[in-house]
C-alpha cells in the first residue's frame, strides 16, 4: 500500500509531480548534496538532545530496529503495533512513535501522553530567537504545515484525546554555560535495508550533563497551537487530495505547470539503477538546449523576483539562451537591470566563445588597491548545539585562515596560515596571527562577504567573552570590517570584496551563470597566458604529473583523506576520493569530525585531516591570486 508520510506530504505540497517520482523510485540528488547532509546531521543531533529535554521515554525506532531486518512495510507494521501497545500506559513518553490513518502515516519526533492529553513535538534544527520570536511564512510555513499534518493524523488515530502541537528548536538567544557539548554525541549510520531509520546519534554523557542541557534552554519548546489550528483546514484539503491520488492504479502522473521552480528539482538526476530523469520527463523537448535559460546568471531575478521574465519565456517555449533578445531581458519598465545586463553579457559572449572584461571598471579598482595585497580566506564550522561555553546555537568557530601576500609589483606571493585543531575557542589566537600576517598596511582581499561577516562575529565575541583582549587588537579588527545595517553601509573597513568585481566586469564562457571562486579559477586558468601561474601550481603539486599541463580544475587534484590512494598521472582528472576536502562544506564536516566527532581521538586521521584542510584553504587564496594575476596581465597593469 502506498502511504503518505509527513515527508511525502511536504513534497506533495511543493510539487505533486516530484511525489510521483519519489513513489516510482526515480533517482534524487538530495542524498548527494553535502550541504543538505550537513543540515540533516544537525537535525539528528537535535533529535538526540530532545530525548534529554523530554527524558525517560521509549525509542520506538530503536526497539523496532532490534527486532531484526524486514521489508519496509513489515518494519512499519512493527512500529505501529509497538506504538499502540506503549500508549496503553497512563503517563508515556515516546520517541518516533508511528501512526497510520487511512494512507496517512506519520512518525512523531517526541510524544508525551499524560492521561487524556497528548503533547506532540516536532524537533527542528532551525533556530528561533527566544528574545523576539517570529514565525514568518517564508521561514516557518513548511514546518508548521508539517506539524499540522501530524496533528491531523494523531487526532484521528486517538479520538477523545486532546492533542497539542509544539515545535522544539534551538533558541539562539541562549548562550551555552557548558563546554564541549557536541563531543558527547556520536552520529552513526546504519547499514542494511528495511531499517526504520538510517542514522542514530549516541549520547555518551552522564545524567548530570543531561540535566544541565535540559535546564539550559538551548533546545526550547514553542507553543504554536494557534498557528497550527489556522492551517488545519488547508492542510486537510491538501492531504485528502494527495491521499485520494495514491489510490489510483496505475498511479496517475501529475502534470505540474513548468516554471523557474523546476530548475532546483532534485529529480533532475539519473543513476545506473534508476536511469529515468524526472526533470527531462517533465520538460520533454524543452529540456534539450545545451545553453538552457536555467543556466543564466540569477535567472529568477531577471525582470523582477515576483514576476520573473523566465516564466514568460517558458510559456512561450523560449528556453534556449540563443533565442532570447535584449528585449526579452527588459523589465516591465523597459529597462535592463544589472542582473539582466550580466545575463545579456553571458548570452552574447557564450555564443561567441569569447571572454569579456570591462577594462575601465577593472583597471580603476585594481589601481586603487594598495600594496601589499593580502588575499585571505577563512574556514569556519557551526552546530545547532554550541561547541563552547558562551556560544549561541549556530555561532561559528572560525578555525582556519590562509593568506597569500603580494608585497609589490612583480613580487611572488608569500603564504602564511593558521589553523586550530583542538577543542578550544581559538578567536583570540586566530586574530593575533591574522593581524601579524595582514598588518595595518595594504589591501586585504576576500572572495564574497563571508570573511567580513566572520570577523564581525569575532569582534562581538571578544567584546563580550574576552574583555581582557587588548584595545589595540580590537581597534585593528574594527578598522578591518565593514558594517552594514538595513542594507546600508554604516562604516567602510579595509577589507575589499574581490568577488564583487566579477558580475560587474568579467565574464568567461566557462563560468556560465555562476561566479563562485570554484568556477572562476578554471576560467582564469583557461584564459590566462601568465607563466607565473604555472610556477605557482607546480609548487603546490597541482599540475598534471604526466604532462606538466594545467588541470581544468585544481580542486580535483587535492589529495584524499584516505591513505594509500594513488592519483592518476596520465593527464586525466583523478576519480573523486571517498573522503576529501574540496569545498567549504566538506571542510566544516571534516573539522567537526576531527575536533568534536568520531575521529577526535584518532591521531592518524587527525593528521590527514589537518593536511587536507591546509591544502584546501591554501588553494582558495592561491585561486584569488591567480584570478587577480589574470586580470592584471590582461589589462597590462604593473608591467
N, C-alpha and C positions, 0 to 999 in steps of 0.2 A: 504494500500500500504506500502510495506517495503521501508524505506528510508535509506540513507547513511549519517548520521550525521558526524560531524567532529570527535567525539569520536569513532564512528563506523569505520571511515576511518583509524584512528590511530590504532585501534585494528586489523583491517584487514591487515594493513601493518605488524604488529607484528606477527599475525598468523591468517590466514583465518578461521581455524577451531574454534578458540575462538570467532570470529564474528558469526559463525554459532550457537554456543552455546548461545551466547547472544540473537540472534534473536529468538531462540527456547525457551527462558525462563529458561535456566539452572541456577542453583544456583551458585553464585560467592561469594568468601570470601573477596573481596575487601572492602565491606561495614563493615566488622567486624575487619578490620585491624586498630588498634588505631593510629599507626604512619601515615598511609595514610590519615586517617581522620584529624589528626593534620595538615598535609600538606595542605589538602583541605581547612581547615578553614583559613589558611594563604592566600590561593588563593581567597576565598570570601572576606577577608579583603582588599586585594589589589584591587579587583574589585570595592569595595566601594570607595577606595582612588582615583581610576581612574575617578570616576564621579566628584570628586572635582578638579582633574587636568584638565579634559575636562568638564567644568560645563555647566549648562543651558540646558541639554538635556532631552529627554523624555525616561523614563524607560519602554520599551515595555513589558518586563516581568511583571512588577508591574501592568501596565494597563490591561494586559490580565488576571492576577490573580483576579483583581477587577470585572471582567465580570462574575465571578462565576465558579462553577465546570463544568467539561466536560470531555469527553474522551480525550485520548492523541492526537488523530488526530483533534478533534474539537478545542482543545487549540492551536495546531499548525496552523490551518487554521485562527484562530483569529489573531495570531501573524503575519502571512503573510499578511493578509488584512490590519492590522493596520500599518505595515511597509510600504506597498505600499502607503497608504494614507498620512503618515507623510512625505514621501520622495517627495511629491509634492512641498514642500517649497524650496525656493532658498538656504537658509542657515539653515541647520538642524544638530543637534547632537542627536544621538540615542544610547541608551544602550540596548544591546541584541536584536537588530532587527533580523528578520528571513527572509531567502531567500531559495527558492526551485526552482531548475532547474533539470528537469527530476526527478530522485530519490535522487539527491544530496541536502541535507538540512543542512544549517549552521545557527547558531545564533552567531552573531558577538559581541564581548565584548563591543567595542566602535566604532561608525561610525560617522564621521564628513563629511557632504556634504557642499561644498561651490561652487555654480554654477555647473560646469560640472566636478568638481574634488571630488573624494571620498577618504578620508583617513580612512583606515581600520586598527583598532588596536586590537591586541591580548594581553591581560593582563596576565602576569605570575608572580607568587610569587618567582620564582627562581631569584637570584640576579646576577647582572653583575657588573664588575669593570669599572667604568667610566674613571679611570686613564689609564687603558690599556685593553680595551675590547677585548675579544677573543670569537669566535663563533665555537669552535671545534665541529666536527661532533658528537662525542660521547655524548657531553654535551647538544648540542643545535639542533642536526639534527631533532629530533622528533618534536620540537616546530616549526622549520622552515617548515617542511612538513605540519604541521597543518595549519600554516599561508598560505602556498602556496595553499592548498586545498580551504581555504576560499576565497582566491584571485580569483581562477578559477571560483568559483560559483558566486561571486558578479559581476565579469566582464561579465559573461554570462547573469546574471539577469539584468544588467544595461548597455547594449551595448551603445557605444557612450560616456561613461564616462571614465575619467582617474582614475583608481583605484590604490592607492599607499598603499602597506602593511607596517605596523610598528609593532614592539614589544614594549610593555611597561613593564618594570621590575624595581625592586628596584635597586638603584645604591649604592653599598656597599662602594664606595669611599667617600660618603657624610655622614657627621655627623649631627645628629638632633640638631637643635637650640631651640627646644621646649621640655618641659617635659610632661610626662603622655599622649602621643598621643593616645595610644591604649585605654585609658579609655573613649574616645569619640566615640567609635564604639561598637555596641552590636550585636552579632551574634544571630539570631533567626531562628529556624527551623519551617517550615510549615508542617501541617498535611493534610491528605486527598489525594485522587487520582486525577490524571489529572492536578496537579499543574504544571505550566510552569517551576518552579524551586523549589527546596526543601529548600533552605536556602537563607536568605537575611541578610544583615548587615545594621543596622540602625545607621546613623551618628547623634549625638546629640550635636555637636559643632556649633559655630556660623559662620557667614560669614567671620569674621576677621581671625579665625583659619583656615578656608578653604583656604583663600588667602595665609596664611603663609605656609600651607602644599604645596600648588601649587607652591609657589616661592622657596621652599626648595630644589627641585630637588631630593627628596628621591625616587620618582617614576618618571622614565625617559622614554622618547620616543626615540626609537632607529630606525634609518633608515636602514632597512635590505632589501630594494627592490632588490638590485643586487643579494644578496644571494637567495632570493625567486625566482627571474626570472630564475636563473640557475637550480632550482629544478622543475620548472613547467612542462617540458616535461615528466619527470619520474613520477611526481605526477599525471598528466593527464592520463598516461597509466595505472597506478595502479587504479585510480578512475574509469576509463572506465571498467576495468575488474571486479571490485567489483560491480559496478552498473549493469553490464550485469548479473552477478551471482545472484543478488537479484531478477531478473525477472523469474528465473526458478521456476517451480511449479510441484511437491514439491521442496522445496529448497534443492539443492544438498549439500551433506555432504562432504566438502573438506577433503582430507587426507594429512595433513601436515607431512613431514618426522619427525620421532621421533628423539629427541636429548636431551642433557642436559638442553636446554632451557625450556623443558616441566616441569622440576622439580619445577619451580616457577609459574606454571599455576594457575591462580585464580579460574579456574573451577574444580580444584581438591577439590570438595566440594559438599555437598548434604544437603538438608533440608527435613522436612516432606512434605512441599508444593511442593518442586522441588527435588525429590529423585534421579534423574539421575546425575551421577558423570562424568563430561567431561573427566577428565584425565583417568579414568578407561575405558571409552568408547574408547578413542584413543589407549590405550595400551593393552587392552584385557588381555590375559594371562600374558603378561609381567608386569602387574601391581600387580600381586598376591603375590610375595615373601614378607614375613614378614620383612626379613632383606634385603631390597631393596638397590641397589647401590646408589640410590639418597640420602640415609641417611648416606653415608660415609663422613668422615671429608674432607671438601674442595674438593669435588669430581671433580669439574670443573677445578681444577688446577693440578690434577694428570697427569703427563706426559707432562704438558705444557698447558698454558691457550689458546694458539692459536689453537692447535690441541689436545685437551684433550683425554686421553685414553678412557674416558667413552663413547664417541660417537662410538668408535670402538666396545666396549663391547655391546652397544645397537644393533648395526648392526648384531652382532654375537648371540644376544639373551642372553648374559651373564648379567643378571640383579639381580641375587641372589648373595649376598656377599659370600656365601659359595662355589660358583662355581668359584670364582676368585683364581688365583695362584699368587705367588710372581712375576712371570714373567709378568703377566698381568699389574702389577703396575709400571713396569720399564718404563723409558722414552726412547726416540729414541737412546740415547747413551748407553742403557743397564744398567742404574743405578737407584737407588731409591732415590728420593729427600726426604727432611724432611717431606713434606706433604704426600708422598707415604708411608714412614715409619710409620707415625701416622695412616694412613688408614689400613696398614697391621696389626698393633697392635690392632686396633679396630676389625678387622675381626677375628683375632685369639682368642682374649680374650672374645669377644661376643659369639663366637662359644663354647668356653669352659666354659663360665659363670663365669670367674674369673677376679679379679682386678689385675692391673699391676702397679708397681712402679719401676722407675729407681732409686734405693736406693742411688747409688753414686751421681747422679745429685741432687736429693732432699736433701740428707744429707749435701752435700757441700754448697748448697745455704742457707738452714736453719741455718747451723752453722755460716755462715757469717753475719747473721742478728744480730745486737747488741740490747740488751735490753736497755730501754723499747721498746717494739714493739707497733707501733701505726697503727691500721687498720682503714683507713679513706675512706669515701665515700661522694661524692658531689651530689647535685641535682641542676639543672640549667634550665632556660627557655629562649626561644628566639622567636622573632617575626620579620616578614619582615618589620614591622613598629616599629622603635626603641621605647623602653619603656621610656628612659630618655634622657635628654639633653646630648649631647656629644657622644651618642652611634651611631653606624652604623647599617644598616639593618642586622638582624640575629645575632647581637652581643649578647652574653648571659648575663643574670643576674644570677650569682651563688648565690642561695638564702639559701642554707642549707648545713651544713656538720654534719656528725656523726663520732665519733671516739671511738673505743674500745682500751684501752691501757692495755697491759700486762707488768707489771713492771719488772718481772724477772721469772726464772724457778719456776713453780708451783703456781705462783700468779694468782688470779682470775682477769678476765678482768673488767676494770672500764670504765664506759661510760660517755662521755661528748658530748655536741651537741650545735649547733647554727642554728637558722632559722630566716629569715626575713619574716614578714607578712605585711609590709607596702609598699606603692608605692614610695619607695626610692631606690637609688642605694646603696646596702649595702657593697660594695667592701672593704672599709677600716675596718669596724667592723667585717666583715667576716674573714679577715686575722688576725686582732688583737686577736680575740678569738681563732682562729685556732693555732696561734703561742703559745698562753698560754697553749693549750692542747698538742701540739706536741713538743714545745720547741726546743732546739738546740742539743739534745742528743737522741740516739736511732735510730731505723729504721722505717720511715713512709712507710706503705704498701698500695698500691692501687690495684684495680682489673681492669686491662687494662690501657691504656694510657690516659683515659678521664680526670682524675684529674690533671695530668701534663699539659694537654692542657688548662684546665680552669685556672690553676694557672699562666701560661704564659700570658693568656689573661688579667688576673687581674693585673699582673705586668705592662703590657703595659698601661692599664687604669690608674693606679696610677701615672705612669711616665708622662702621657700626661694630665690627667684631675685633678689630686690631687697632684700637685707638693709640697704641704706643708707636704706631708707624710714623716715621719722621715726616715733618711738614714738607721737606724738600722732595721726597718721593711722591707725595700727594700732589704737590704743585706741578711736578713734571707730568704726572699722569693726567691731571686736569687740563694741562696745555696740549695734550696729545689728542683728546677726544673731541668730537663734535656733538653738540647737544641739540636735539630736536624735540619740539613739543607741539602736538596737534598738527603734525606735518609741516611745521615751520622751523627753520634753523634759528636757534637761540644764540648759539656760540659756535664758531668755527675753530676746530683744532688743527693740529699739524697733519693728521692722517689724511691721505688722499686716496680716493677710490679709483684705482686703475680701470676696473671693470666698467665704470660709468662712461668711459670714452667709447666703448665698443659699440653700443647701439647708435651712438651719435656719429661715429667717424670711421668705422672699419667693418668691412664685410668680406668674407671669403666663401665661395660656394660650398666648401667642406663643412662650414658651420651650420648651414641650413637655417632654421629659425631659432637656434639656441646660442647663448653667449657665455656659457659656463667656461671655466678655465680648462676643464677636461675636453671641451670641444675646440677652444681657441688655440690650445697648444698644438694639436695636429695640423690645424690650418696654418699657423705660423711656420711650422717645420716644413710644410709642403711649399710655402711661398717664398721663404727666405733663402738667400744665397750666402748669408754671412758664414764664413769659415769658422768664426769663433764658436758658433753653436755646436759644431761637430766636436770641437775640443772639449767643450763642457759636457756633452753627452758621453764622450769616450771616458772622461774622468769618472763619471758616475756608473760606467759599465752599462750604458743604455744605448749602445749601437748594436746592430745585429752581429753576433760573434763571427759568423762565417764570412760575411761580405763587408763589414765595417760601414754599412749604409745606415741611414737614419730610419728608425722604425716609424710606422704610421702613427702609433700610439705608444709612447714610452711607458705609460702606466701598465701596459700589458706585459712589460719586461721586468716589473718589480718581482722580487722573489716571493715564493710561497712561504708560509709559516711552517709547513711540514718539512722535516729534514729529509735529505736524500732525494729530493725532486730535481731532476736534471732538465734544464730548459733547452729547447730546440736551438740548434746553431746553424740552421740551413737558410736563414733569412726569412722564415715564416714566423708569424705571430705564434708564440707558445700557447698551449692549451691552458685554460684557467685552472689554477690550483684549487684544491679542496678548501684550503684556508689561506686567504691572502688579504692584504690591505691595499686597496686601490681607490677608495673613496672615503669621504668623511664618516659615513655611517659605519663602514667596516672598522674604521679607526676607533669610533666610540665603543663599539661592541668588543673589540679586542682589548682596549684599555680596561673596560669594566670587568671583563673576564680575568685579565691578568692581575688586577689590583684588588677586586672585590669578589671575584667569582670562583668558578670551579678550578682554575689553574693558579690561584693566588699562592699556593704552596708548592708549585712545580718549577724549580729553578731553570730547567732546560727550556720549558715553554715560555717562561717569563723572558729569558734571554732572546729567544727567537722573536717574540712579540715586540720587545724593545727595539731590536734591529729593524723589523718591518716598519714600525712606526717612524723610526728615524729616516729610513729610505723614502717612505711615502711623503712625509711632511717636507723633507728636503727637496723632493721633486716638485712639490707645489710652488715653492718660492723660486726654484730654477725656472719653472714654466713661466712665471711672471717676468723674469729677466729675459727669457727667450722672446716673449711677445714684445716686450719693450725694445729689444735688440732689433727685431724685425721692423718695427715702426721707425726706429731711429735710422737704420741704414737705408730703408726705402726712401725716407724723407731727406736723407743726406745731412743729418744733424751731427754735430761733434766730429766732423770729418776734416 
